Amino acid sequence: LPHLAVVSPFSSTGAFICLKPPSISSPSLNLVVSLLYSVMSPTVNPLIYSLRNQELK
């Protein structure tokens, strides 16, 4: 489960950028997706580590 919590945000934002039609491409949308891509992992890290520690017990 922790592995999926890390991989899914990265793969979903990457897939969204690659698969979105050029007609909806805007700098503000690209900025939002870039922020999600770079902020999501550090924000979710405490949750991921707590899940991993519970699995090890």
Gaussian input, Z-matrix of N, CA and C with variables (Angstrom, degrees):
# hf/3-21g

backbone

0 1
 N
 C     1     B1
 C     2     B2     1     A1
 N     3     B3     2     A2     1     D1
 C     4     B4     3     A3     2     D2
 C     5     B5     4     A4     3     D3
 N     6     B6     5     A5     4     D4
 C     7     B7     6     A6     5     D5
 C     8     B8     7     A7     6     D6
 N     9     B9     8     A8     7     D7
 C    10    B10     9     A9     8     D8
 C    11    B11    10    A10     9     D9
 N    12    B12    11    A11    10    D10
 C    13    B13    12    A12    11    D11
 C    14    B14    13    A13    12    D12
 N    15    B15    14    A14    13    D13
 C    16    B16    15    A15    14    D14
 C    17    B17    16    A16    15    D15
 N    18    B18    17    A17    16    D16
 C    19    B19    18    A18    17    D17
 C    20    B20    19    A19    18    D18
 N    21    B21    20    A20    19    D19
 C    22    B22    21    A21    20    D20
 C    23    B23    22    A22    21    D21
 N    24    B24    23    A23    22    D22
 C    25    B25    24    A24    23    D23
 C    26    B26    25    A25    24    D24
 N    27    B27    26    A26    25    D25
 C    28    B28    27    A27    26    D26
 C    29    B29    28    A28    27    D27
 N    30    B30    29    A29    28    D28
 C    31    B31    30    A30    29    D29
 C    32    B32    31    A31    30    D30
 N    33    B33    32    A32    31    D31
 C    34    B34    33    A33    32    D32
 C    35    B35    34    A34    33    D33
 N    36    B36    35    A35    34    D34
 C    37    B37    36    A36    35    D35
 C    38    B38    37    A37    36    D36
 N    39    B39    38    A38    37    D37
 C    40    B40    39    A39    38    D38
 C    41    B41    40    A40    39    D39
 N    42    B42    41    A41    40    D40
 C    43    B43    42    A42    41    D41
 C    44    B44    43    A43    42    D42
 N    45    B45    44    A44    43    D43
 C    46    B46    45    A45    44    D44
 C    47    B47    46    A46    45    D45
 N    48    B48    47    A47    46    D46
 C    49    B49    48    A48    47    D47
 C    50    B50    49    A49    48    D48
 N    51    B51    50    A50    49    D49
 C    52    B52    51    A51    50    D50
 C    53    B53    52    A52    51    D51
 N    54    B54    53    A53    52    D52
 C    55    B55    54    A54    53    D53
 C    56    B56    55    A55    54    D54
 N    57    B57    56    A56    55    D55
 C    58    B58    57    A57    56    D56
 C    59    B59    58    A58    57    D57
 N    60    B60    59    A59    58    D58
 C    61    B61    60    A60    59    D59
 C    62    B62    61    A61    60    D60
 N    63    B63    62    A62    61    D61
 C    64    B64    63    A63    62    D62
 C    65    B65    64    A64    63    D63
 N    66    B66    65    A65    64    D64
 C    67    B67    66    A66    65    D65
 C    68    B68    67    A67    66    D66
 N    69    B69    68    A68    67    D67
 C    70    B70    69    A69    68    D68
 C    71    B71    70    A70    69    D69
 N    72    B72    71    A71    70    D70
 C    73    B73    72    A72    71    D71
 C    74    B74    73    A73    72    D72
 N    75    B75    74    A74    73    D73
 C    76    B76    75    A75    74    D74
 C    77    B77    76    A76    75    D75
 N    78    B78    77    A77    76    D76
 C    79    B79    78    A78    77    D77
 C    80    B80    79    A79    78    D78
 N    81    B81    80    A80    79    D79
 C    82    B82    81    A81    80    D80
 C    83    B83    82    A82    81    D81
 N    84    B84    83    A83    82    D82
 C    85    B85    84    A84    83    D83
 C    86    B86    85    A85    84    D84
 N    87    B87    86    A86    85    D85
 C    88    B88    87    A87    86    D86
 C    89    B89    88    A88    87    D87
 N    90    B90    89    A89    88    D88
 C    91    B91    90    A90    89    D89
 C    92    B92    91    A91    90    D90
 N    93    B93    92    A92    91    D91
 C    94    B94    93    A93    92    D92
 C    95    B95    94    A94    93    D93
 N    96    B96    95    A95    94    D94
 C    97    B97    96    A96    95    D95
 C    98    B98    97    A97    96    D96
 N    99    B99    98    A98    97    D97
 C   100   B100    99    A99    98    D98
 C   101   B101   100   A100    99    D99
 N   102   B102   101   A101   100   D100
 C   103   B103   102   A102   101   D101
 C   104   B104   103   A103   102   D102
 N   105   B105   104   A104   103   D103
 C   106   B106   105   A105   104   D104
 C   107   B107   106   A106   105   D105
 N   108   B108   107   A107   106   D106
 C   109   B109   108   A108   107   D107
 C   110   B110   109   A109   108   D108
 N   111   B111   110   A110   109   D109
 C   112   B112   111   A111   110   D110
 C   113   B113   112   A112   111   D111
 N   114   B114   113   A113   112   D112
 C   115   B115   114   A114   113   D113
 C   116   B116   115   A115   114   D114
 N   117   B117   116   A116   115   D115
 C   118   B118   117   A117   116   D116
 C   119   B119   118   A118   117   D117
 N   120   B120   119   A119   118   D118
 C   121   B121   120   A120   119   D119
 C   122   B122   121   A121   120   D120
 N   123   B123   122   A122   121   D121
 C   124   B124   123   A123   122   D122
 C   125   B125   124   A124   123   D123
 N   126   B126   125   A125   124   D124
 C   127   B127   126   A126   125   D125
 C   128   B128   127   A127   126   D126
 N   129   B129   128   A128   127   D127
 C   130   B130   129   A129   128   D128
 C   131   B131   130   A130   129   D129
 N   132   B132   131   A131   130   D130
 C   133   B133   132   A132   131   D131
 C   134   B134   133   A133   132   D132
 N   135   B135   134   A134   133   D133
 C   136   B136   135   A135   134   D134
 C   137   B137   136   A136   135   D135
 N   138   B138   137   A137   136   D136
 C   139   B139   138   A138   137   D137
 C   140   B140   139   A139   138   D138
 N   141   B141   140   A140   139   D139
 C   142   B142   141   A141   140   D140
 C   143   B143   142   A142   141   D141
 N   144   B144   143   A143   142   D142
 C   145   B145   144   A144   143   D143
 C   146   B146   145   A145   144   D144
 N   147   B147   146   A146   145   D145
 C   148   B148   147   A147   146   D146
 C   149   B149   148   A148   147   D147
 N   150   B150   149   A149   148   D148
 C   151   B151   150   A150   149   D149
 C   152   B152   151   A151   150   D150
 N   153   B153   152   A152   151   D151
 C   154   B154   153   A153   152   D152
 C   155   B155   154   A154   153   D153
 N   156   B156   155   A155   154   D154
 C   157   B157   156   A156   155   D155
 C   158   B158   157   A157   156   D156
 N   159   B159   158   A158   157   D157
 C   160   B160   159   A159   158   D158
 C   161   B161   160   A160   159   D159
 N   162   B162   161   A161   160   D160
 C   163   B163   162   A162   161   D161
 C   164   B164   163   A163   162   D162
 N   165   B165   164   A164   163   D163
 C   166   B166   165   A165   164   D164
 C   167   B167   166   A166   165   D165
 N   168   B168   167   A167   166   D166
 C   169   B169   168   A168   167   D167
 C   170   B170   169   A169   168   D168

   B1=1.4594
   B2=1.5237
   B3=1.3353
   B4=1.4646
   B5=1.5267
   B6=1.3311
   B7=1.4599
   B8=1.5281
   B9=1.3143
   B10=1.4635
   B11=1.5220
   B12=1.3229
   B13=1.4631
   B14=1.5206
   B15=1.3162
   B16=1.4634
   B17=1.5248
   B18=1.3100
   B19=1.4596
   B20=1.5247
   B21=1.3130
   B22=1.4632
   B23=1.5294
   B24=1.3372
   B25=1.4743
   B26=1.5249
   B27=1.3369
   B28=1.4545
   B29=1.5227
   B30=1.3113
   B31=1.4580
   B32=1.5232
   B33=1.3247
   B34=1.4664
   B35=1.5248
   B36=1.3328
   B37=1.4665
   B38=1.5240
   B39=1.3197
   B40=1.4630
   B41=1.5162
   B42=1.3207
   B43=1.4624
   B44=1.5205
   B45=1.3240
   B46=1.4605
   B47=1.5219
   B48=1.3179
   B49=1.4661
   B50=1.5260
   B51=1.3204
   B52=1.4644
   B53=1.5219
   B54=1.3232
   B55=1.4621
   B56=1.5209
   B57=1.3249
   B58=1.4664
   B59=1.5224
   B60=1.3136
   B61=1.4634
   B62=1.5320
   B63=1.3249
   B64=1.4674
   B65=1.5275
   B66=1.3183
   B67=1.4670
   B68=1.5230
   B69=1.3407
   B70=1.4647
   B71=1.5257
   B72=1.3309
   B73=1.4591
   B74=1.5231
   B75=1.3106
   B76=1.4588
   B77=1.5213
   B78=1.3147
   B79=1.4708
   B80=1.5268
   B81=1.3262
   B82=1.4641
   B83=1.5325
   B84=1.3148
   B85=1.4666
   B86=1.5261
   B87=1.3217
   B88=1.4656
   B89=1.5211
   B90=1.3209
   B91=1.4600
   B92=1.5234
   B93=1.3257
   B94=1.4642
   B95=1.5265
   B96=1.3171
   B97=1.4633
   B98=1.5285
   B99=1.3194
   B100=1.4694
   B101=1.5178
   B102=1.3194
   B103=1.4601
   B104=1.5224
   B105=1.3270
   B106=1.4649
   B107=1.5223
   B108=1.3215
   B109=1.4604
   B110=1.5243
   B111=1.3315
   B112=1.4653
   B113=1.5216
   B114=1.3334
   B115=1.4613
   B116=1.5277
   B117=1.3092
   B118=1.4590
   B119=1.5300
   B120=1.3139
   B121=1.4639
   B122=1.5231
   B123=1.3371
   B124=1.4703
   B125=1.5228
   B126=1.3151
   B127=1.4572
   B128=1.5223
   B129=1.3140
   B130=1.4586
   B131=1.5350
   B132=1.3278
   B133=1.4666
   B134=1.5254
   B135=1.3296
   B136=1.4700
   B137=1.5314
   B138=1.3152
   B139=1.4654
   B140=1.5268
   B141=1.3154
   B142=1.4623
   B143=1.5215
   B144=1.3352
   B145=1.4650
   B146=1.5196
   B147=1.3262
   B148=1.4623
   B149=1.5276
   B150=1.3266
   B151=1.4672
   B152=1.5234
   B153=1.3274
   B154=1.4597
   B155=1.5264
   B156=1.3310
   B157=1.4607
   B158=1.5290
   B159=1.3285
   B160=1.4633
   B161=1.5238
   B162=1.3396
   B163=1.4635
   B164=1.5198
   B165=1.3295
   B166=1.4602
   B167=1.5195
   B168=1.3131
   B169=1.4664
   B170=1.5042
   A1=112.47
   A2=120.45
   A3=118.47
   A4=112.49
   A5=116.14
   A6=118.94
   A7=110.57
   A8=117.05
   A9=120.39
   A10=111.85
   A11=117.08
   A12=120.49
   A13=111.55
   A14=117.50
   A15=120.85
   A16=110.82
   A17=116.74
   A18=120.91
   A19=112.63
   A20=118.16
   A21=119.71
   A22=114.18
   A23=122.08
   A24=118.42
   A25=112.76
   A26=117.55
   A27=119.54
   A28=111.55
   A29=116.76
   A30=119.19
   A31=111.88
   A32=117.90
   A33=119.21
   A34=111.91
   A35=118.32
   A36=118.73
   A37=110.90
   A38=117.51
   A39=119.98
   A40=112.21
   A41=116.68
   A42=120.39
   A43=110.94
   A44=117.06
   A45=120.21
   A46=110.77
   A47=117.45
   A48=120.85
   A49=110.85
   A50=117.28
   A51=120.16
   A52=113.01
   A53=117.77
   A54=120.75
   A55=114.62
   A56=118.64
   A57=119.11
   A58=109.85
   A59=117.06
   A60=120.04
   A61=110.66
   A62=117.53
   A63=120.10
   A64=113.22
   A65=117.45
   A66=119.72
   A67=112.59
   A68=118.51
   A69=119.73
   A70=112.01
   A71=116.60
   A72=120.29
   A73=109.73
   A74=115.88
   A75=120.89
   A76=108.41
   A77=116.94
   A78=119.08
   A79=112.99
   A80=117.12
   A81=118.64
   A82=111.43
   A83=117.69
   A84=120.74
   A85=110.44
   A86=116.50
   A87=119.83
   A88=110.94
   A89=117.39
   A90=121.02
   A91=111.10
   A92=116.94
   A93=120.93
   A94=110.51
   A95=116.85
   A96=120.20
   A97=110.41
   A98=117.28
   A99=120.26
   A100=111.33
   A101=117.09
   A102=120.21
   A103=111.33
   A104=116.77
   A105=119.58
   A106=110.78
   A107=116.02
   A108=121.21
   A109=111.43
   A110=116.69
   A111=119.15
   A112=113.87
   A113=118.55
   A114=121.34
   A115=111.92
   A116=117.12
   A117=120.68
   A118=112.72
   A119=117.41
   A120=119.57
   A121=113.20
   A122=120.38
   A123=118.40
   A124=113.36
   A125=116.71
   A126=119.98
   A127=111.19
   A128=116.80
   A129=121.83
   A130=111.72
   A131=117.74
   A132=120.92
   A133=114.25
   A134=121.14
   A135=118.93
   A136=113.01
   A137=116.65
   A138=120.49
   A139=110.61
   A140=116.66
   A141=120.90
   A142=110.63
   A143=116.89
   A144=119.74
   A145=111.71
   A146=117.66
   A147=118.49
   A148=110.67
   A149=117.76
   A150=120.48
   A151=110.77
   A152=116.47
   A153=120.03
   A154=110.81
   A155=116.92
   A156=120.02
   A157=111.60
   A158=117.44
   A159=120.32
   A160=110.86
   A161=116.96
   A162=119.96
   A163=111.62
   A164=117.57
   A165=120.72
   A166=112.75
   A167=118.24
   A168=121.04
   A169=112.27
   D1=-43.94
   D2=178.31
   D3=-61.74
   D4=-34.71
   D5=179.08
   D6=-63.23
   D7=-41.45
   D8=178.21
   D9=-66.06
   D10=-33.91
   D11=178.77
   D12=-66.49
   D13=-25.95
   D14=178.23
   D15=-86.87
   D16=-44.25
   D17=-173.18
   D18=-73.87
   D19=-38.52
   D20=-173.80
   D21=-64.02
   D22=-42.66
   D23=177.46
   D24=-63.70
   D25=-39.31
   D26=-179.69
   D27=-67.68
   D28=-44.51
   D29=-178.19
   D30=-70.78
   D31=-35.95
   D32=-179.67
   D33=-69.78
   D34=-40.30
   D35=178.06
   D36=-69.22
   D37=-38.30
   D38=176.78
   D39=-64.73
   D40=-42.23
   D41=178.20
   D42=-65.63
   D43=-38.35
   D44=179.29
   D45=-62.59
   D46=-44.57
   D47=-179.51
   D48=-65.12
   D49=-41.30
   D50=-177.61
   D51=-74.27
   D52=-32.82
   D53=-172.37
   D54=-99.56
   D55=-6.68
   D56=-178.86
   D57=-72.00
   D58=143.90
   D59=179.06
   D60=-69.44
   D61=147.15
   D62=-179.64
   D63=-62.65
   D64=-21.32
   D65=-178.63
   D66=-67.39
   D67=-24.82
   D68=179.02
   D69=-102.50
   D70=11.90
   D71=179.77
   D72=-73.80
   D73=123.12
   D74=176.09
   D75=-141.76
   D76=151.07
   D77=179.89
   D78=-61.33
   D79=-35.25
   D80=-179.42
   D81=-69.12
   D82=-37.96
   D83=177.00
   D84=-65.89
   D85=-41.45
   D86=177.25
   D87=-63.31
   D88=-36.66
   D89=178.29
   D90=-65.31
   D91=-43.60
   D92=179.79
   D93=-62.77
   D94=-44.43
   D95=-179.80
   D96=-66.16
   D97=-38.94
   D98=177.78
   D99=-64.77
   D100=-40.27
   D101=177.44
   D102=-64.95
   D103=-42.59
   D104=176.30
   D105=-59.77
   D106=-41.84
   D107=-178.00
   D108=-64.16
   D109=-39.89
   D110=-174.76
   D111=-90.46
   D112=-23.27
   D113=-176.16
   D114=-96.74
   D115=-23.95
   D116=-173.54
   D117=-62.49
   D118=-46.42
   D119=-175.64
   D120=-64.65
   D121=-49.21
   D122=177.87
   D123=-63.63
   D124=-29.60
   D125=179.94
   D126=-71.74
   D127=-37.20
   D128=-175.23
   D129=-89.06
   D130=-10.81
   D131=-177.69
   D132=-53.33
   D133=-46.67
   D134=178.81
   D135=-58.46
   D136=-39.44
   D137=177.63
   D138=-65.14
   D139=-42.95
   D140=-178.91
   D141=-62.73
   D142=-45.76
   D143=-178.82
   D144=-67.85
   D145=-34.83
   D146=177.89
   D147=-68.28
   D148=-37.96
   D149=176.14
   D150=-64.83
   D151=-41.21
   D152=-179.75
   D153=-65.46
   D154=-40.96
   D155=179.44
   D156=-65.95
   D157=-35.10
   D158=177.09
   D159=-67.50
   D160=-35.59
   D161=179.01
   D162=-68.14
   D163=-31.59
   D164=-178.09
   D165=-75.95
   D166=-22.97
   D167=-177.84
   D168=-72.27

